[in-house]
């Protein structure tokens, strides 16, 4: 498995994978054209896990400058919910995040539970009620890095 940065050429293949991975995510329930526009305008970068020239996982990294940089890992997925692929993506993203802190928002309905990220050193810093969907809790996880 290779972990590499996403390119514009990957977007078409990514659309169907993201729709499959996030069937209730507002952005990925839209038309292919709207999802392509979202990917093209994503402020940050994407990392992909690739095997035999096929994308098997990915995540987005966006950053915000406060007094320090906070990186947000978004849209984390792997085919067949493969936790080893997700672990490899997160570890590589941590290396290139160039941030003092990393945050994740993991909804309780996601296929990989927030407790998986706790095993990777992230701490639950808060919970949001009805954040993405009515009646669903979203966990805010964080990890300080140096």
Secondary structure, 3 states (H helix, E strand, C coil): CEEEECCHHHHHHHHHHHHHHCCCCCHHHCCHHHHHHHHHCCCCEEEEEEECCEEEEEEEEEEEECCCEEEEEEEEEEHHHCHHHHHHHHHHHHHHCCCCEEEEEEECCCCCCHHHHHCCCCEEEEEEECCCCCCCEEEEEEEECC
